[in-house]
């Protein structure tokens, strides 16, 4: 099964949280309520160095995805 790069998620146990799931490497879930990121990968020290440079752009892309999705509901 193929998944889109980003998915929106919510959960009634976290009524104010909005989750964006990044399904490609490096996979992560970000809670847009507090910008907490949970990485779903195990990283080596070398990976962590590369991740530091990529993380900001990935998180920006997750936020842009959410904004785009919400704007489509508002139209």
N, C-alpha and C positions, 0 to 999 in steps of 0.2 A: 504494500500500500504506500502510496506517495502522499506526503503531507505538505501543506504550504509552509513557507519559511517561518511564519509567525502565526500563532493561534491566540485568541482571547480566551480567558478562563475566569470563572467566578465560583464562589462557594458560599453557601448560606452560613457556614461557621465563621466566615470572615465577611460580614455584610458590607463593609466599606472598602474592601480591597478589590483591586482590579489586577488580574495577572495577565502578563503576556509571556507566552512560551516560545522560545526560539528553538526550532526543531533541527537545525543544522549545526555542524561542529563550529564552535564549541556550544553545546546545548546549555540553555539556562532558562530560569523562570525569574521574571522581575515582577515585584509587587509595586505597581505605580503609586500606591498610596504613600509609601515611604521610601521608594527606590531601592529596597533591599533586593539583592540579587543572590540567587542560589544556583551555583554551577552544577551541572549534572554530569560532569566529566572529572576524571582523575588526571591531574596535570603533573608533568615532570618539571624540574626546575627550568629547563630550557623552554618548555611550553609556557610557563608563568611569565617569562620575560616577553614573549611574543604576545601573550594575552593582555598584558598591561597596555601595549600600544593599540590593540584592537578593541578592548573593552568599551572605551568611551564611544567609539563609532557604532558598535553593536547596540549599546543601550540607547543611543540617539535614534538608531533605526527602529528599535522597538517602540519608542515614544512616538515617532512619526507614523508608524503603522497604526497605533492606537488612535491618534488624531485623525488619520484618514478614515478609519472604520467608523468612528463616532460621527464624522462629518457626513458620511453616507446615510446614516440613520436620520440625521437632522434634515436632509434634503427632501 
